[in-house]
Amino acid sequence: MAIIFHEQSKTFHLYNQQISYIFKVLKNGSLGQLYFGKRIHDKECFDELFEMRKRSMAPYTYEGDMLFSLEHIKQEYPGFNHGDLRYPAFTITHENGSTVNEYVYASHSIYQGKKSIEGLPSTYVESDGEATTLEITLHESHTDTDMILYYTIYETYPVICRHVKFMHYGMQSITLDKALSVCLDLPDCNYEMLELTGTWCRERHVEWRKLMHGVQSIYSMRGHSSHQYNPFLVLKRENTDERSGEAYACSLVYSGSFLGQVEVDNHNVTRMTMGIHPDQFEWTLQQGESFVTPEAVLAYSENGMNALSQTYHKLYQSRLARGVWRDKDRPILVNNWEATYMDFTEEKLMNIVHAAKDAGIELFVLDDGWFGKRNDDHAGLGDWFCNMEKLPCGINGLSRKIHEEGMMFGLWIEPEMVNKDSDLYRMHPDWVMNDPEYHCCHGRNQYVLDFSRKEVVDAIYEMLDRILEKADVDYIKWDMNRSMSEVYSNCAPQQGRVVHAYILGVYRLYEMLLKKYPNILFESCSSGGARFDAGMLYYAPQCWCSDDTDAVERMMIQYGTSFAYPISSIGAHVSACPNHQLKRMTPLNTRFNVACFGAFGYEMDLSKLSKEETEEIKQQVIFMKQYRHLIQYGTFYRLVSPFEGNTMAWMVVSSDQKHAIVGYYKILQSVMAPFQRLYLQGLAPDKKYRINTSKEGLYGDELMSCGMVVSDASCGENEEVYNGRNGDFQSRLYVLESEDESDEKI
Ligand code: DGJ
């Protein structure tokens, strides 16, 4: 791994074994992009890639020179209104209203390691040898401002991490109207764009589109990363599939409003940008002030989509997530939400606890409804003290009882919100984010607290701290159940700062809680998966993936989520049937077979199950304890997409390739169906694997090249009698163990 600067040609080459990223200082002092992709040889100069032609209507930088036009040069971090006519990565307005800027290369430094970004989540290193960083300073002399571009390349990942800092020294202020984190100009437009899109209960469905001239974008202007689009996008070649072909991706380490945009210009250059959404963003810098953007992680794969996803899985699992839970098997939990909603007593909860303990479950999570006057969603948010009518022993009493049972205790909070019917609102109505001259929309009868204000965050911290000091809490589910509608702070220096300052407030509260309570496992949540993003993973290594707990819907949601996020981060629970969201009946084993590919748990009243169900759940828990490390930390492969047909399959393989688990799922049953095979991936070709469903061991090469037969009774005249284990929504887990005697068993 290295970052090389070629003095003569002023070319930077960042490379490791897998990728090269090359750009240069142009003759006007700005930075021109030359190449990003598979590793290539280093050399002094790549100027042959830097093409210029006379093109009518283009603005040219130099008199007498009809070649150098920023409109047609591929760039690293372009502005607007000074030659480039495409969408810019930044826009800065001067005090006199001018938006012309000329940032010119001033200096650079290259060092081992990676610095953290103050106040913001970011990927990190554990030792300096893991990565090399390049900082390039460009200077704008009229406003007297520095722009520092940061690039980090890891030794073992095909990624480039980027962010930008502006430092203003001038007497007159400047205003950032747009300050994205990254820009990547690619020389052609023969790509398909993948996005993860949806809504509540239908998050992160996978969609592709062929790039067209003009702008295609994903975004959130909701104050959180949203159910609608995820801050992640992929550009892949048409023939790229899960196993082969080229793909580029960009993931933003941020949880607020964002914009991801791909512009194809009329000469077929593709410009991909991502960062804080520029609408509702305006950040003025006075002399001596600075602004830093969130980090964006660019990745490249020449071996298809699975390899691309695996890069993000490994990086985010080990160098974004932090803390004591980062590498630990996640506790099997039961959450009382779908079991009781807010209608619970200590007795009801303890019945669930006893049944859970009996089944071998490790963690009980008390969801919404335990605080203030919270009996429905009209009251209580903001009052973070125990509702003693419901829980006479308090949270500390309940947590003690649960620990006495030998289980861990977890608690739900929604610290960013307030109900009008709460002591907090009655005391501080101005802490709600809203322009007081206008009526404010509610969402689920609640209002957004102004987390851009320090005193608001501090007050919430104090309330939570009081609970956590007394009670033994092992886990926190941090929820956020509405989007922002009226963004206005009653005391912000500038309204255009509020959306970003809000998310900085959220990060600060996380940081304070983690500092004082480093052993707590956090699970983030936002009405299910509306804040499932890389920013959150820095604080909470797992995230409740969706409020939709139906096994069939979850196949799609978890499959889509896996494009960017590791299995250890995907909160997934077995719930009751009929399913509460869809009213669909699915077999208990299929509900398990889907949910076990995640940070696993239950979301049902375990005290009300039949004997058979209780027994089945006990077996599931035993299985999960045995295999959760493999599932949560193994190498994950998508095999068959639920978006393309009636079946779905995925698998995990241990890093030593001795163990694997394959999940195969069939949505609707059929008759006289074709025979079915699954072409496995990631196995050792020369190892023989014993499979739980057959007697004979099979070599890895056969399983990958000939496929594993998964045909069932439906491949002929299906004469089986319905017994719940056939019919619709069937699934199977195949456990593969190396037969090699020297390989230890799990
Ligand atoms: C939304 C979450 O996604 C649910 O799991 C549950 O915690 C509710 N909020 C509680 O209000």
Residues whose N, C-alpha, C, O or C-beta is under 5 A from the ligand:
A	BS01	DGJ	W337 D367 D368 D479 C525 S527 G528 D547
